[in-house]
Amino acid sequence: MKAHTRTLGLFALLSLVAAGCRSGGPYGHTARYEALSDEERAVSGAREYDPVMYGREPEKWKAGRAVFFGIVTSRAPGPAGAAYLTLSVRRLEPRNLCANGNDEDTCRVTVSDKDFGVAHARVMLTGEDDNGDKSVGTGSLVRVVGRFDQSPDPGDGAPVLRAEYFRHWPRHFYVTRASNDHMRQ
């Protein structure tokens, strides 16, 4: 009987650990934003991009690494096989919006409605991120980490980031704060 009790106790402990380690998957279906482990490493030491401060001190920003969220407004072929993305810079909301407060699977990564400027990113895309229903395209959300080029975009003068890391949410896999009329935190 003791062996059976120990087995049940071990099963209960493992179930609790598994429940505590629940992941929101690649699209972050959790009440609060959860960075992926490789994402945490990539953003370590990078500064959260601030368009106003970049405008005041561009050389300082170009000397280090930056990170930001952006909604893709256009995608074009870039140099060396990269995709050249035009992004509407957004802020991550402290909590994600959820359709059902009791079910984290209904939660979506949430960014601001407000656009904080335009930036561009050169991103190497592969697999589903490059082609298919869930590929990076107009309306996608990306989080990019990298270094700014020395030269701005020739068309609009906005900064260009060479992405060393990116995370992608296809259209309809994230929400903006505007969705709070039918979702809650």
N, C-alpha and C positions, 0 to 999 in steps of 0.2 A: 504494500500500500504506500510506503514511503517513496518508492521509485515513481509511482503514478502521480503522487502529489508534487514531487520535484519536477516531473515532466510538465504538469499543468502549470506550475509556477513559472517555469522557464518559458513556456508558450505565452503566458500572460505578459511576462516581461518583454519578450521579443515583439509582441503585438503593440505594446506601449511605445517601444523604441521606434518601430516602423511608423506608427501614427505620428510621432513627434518629428520624424524625418520626412514627412510628406513634402513632395516637391510640387511646384505649380507647373512643371513641365516646361517645354521650350517657350511657351507663350505666357507664363507667369500667372496662372489661374489661382491666385492667392489674394487674401485681403490686403496684404502689404507687399510692396515690390520685393522680390527676391532675386538677387543677382546669381547667375550661374557661377560655378567655381572658377572656370577659366575667365569669366567676365570680371570677377573680383580681382584676380591677378592682373588683368589688363588695365583696370581703372586705378589700381594702386599707384599712387604718386602723380596721377593726372589731375589737372585742375578742371573744375566745372566751368565750362565756357560761359563767359559773360560778354555779350556783344558790345556793350557800352565800354567796358574796361579794355576790350580788344582794340576798339577805336582810339582809345587814349594812349595805349602802350602796345602797339602791334609787335614790336621787336621782342618785348618780354614774353609775349604769348608764343611767338615763333620759336623761342629758345627752349620751351618745355613741351610737355604733352598735355592735351586737352581732351575732354569728354563732354558729349552732349547728346540729347535726344532731338530728333527732327522728323517731321512728316515729309515724305518725298513728294515734291511737286513736279519733278520731271527726272527722267533717266535717259542718259545718252551714252554712246560708246566713249570711253576715255582712253588715255594713253596706256600702252603695254597690256591691253586686254582688260583693263579695269572698267567698271561702270562709273560714270560721272553723274553723281546725284545732286540735284538742287533740293535743298531742305529748308523747310519752315521750322526754325528753332523753337522748341517747346521745353517747358519745365515739367519734371516728373511730379505728380501730385503725391502728397504724403501717404494717402491711402488709396487703394484701388476701389473703383465702383463695382458693386455686385448686384445682379438681378435678384438674388435671394440671399439674404444675410446669413442663412444657415447652411449654405452650400458654396464652398469656395470655388467649385468648378464653374460657377456663374460669374466669378470675378474676372475683371479685365484690367490689364495695365492701363493706368489713367494718366494722361498728360493734360497740360493746360489748354484752354481754348485759345488763349492769347498767343499770338506769334511774336517772338522776341527777335525777329530779324531773319535774314537769309544767310545761309552758308552753303558751301558745296563740299562734297566728299568724294574722293576717289577710292572705290571699294572693289576688291577682288571677289567676285561672286562665283560660286560653284553650286552644282546640284540644284535642289529645289529653290534655292535663293536666286538662281540665275534664270531658270526656265520653269514654266508650269503655272498651275493655279495659284500657288503660294509664293511666287517669285517676287522679288523686290521691284516695285513699280509705283506709279502715281497712287498716292493714298496709303502706302505702307508706312510704318513707323520703324525707325532704326535708332539704335544707340551706337555712336561711333567714338572710337578712341584712337588718337594718333597725334601727328604733328602737322602744324600749318605750313603750307608752302611759303616760300619767300615772296612769290608774286600772287596777287589776287586774281579772281576770275576776270578775264578781259572784257566780258560783256556787261557785268553789273558792279564790278569792284569788290564783291563780297569775298571773304576769306575762303581758302580751299584747304581742306584737311586731307592728308594722306592717311587713310585708315589702316591701323595696325590690327585692329579688332573691331568687329561689329556684331550686333545682335539685331535680329529682324522680327517684326510682327507684321504678317500680311494684312491687307485691308480687312476690316471687320474683326480682327483678332485683338484689338485694343479699343479704347474709347477716349474721348476728350471729356473734359469737365461738363460740357454741354449735355451729356447723357444723364446728368443727375436728376432730370425730370422723370425718368423711368427706372433709374437704378439708384442704389443707396450705398453708403459707406458702412 
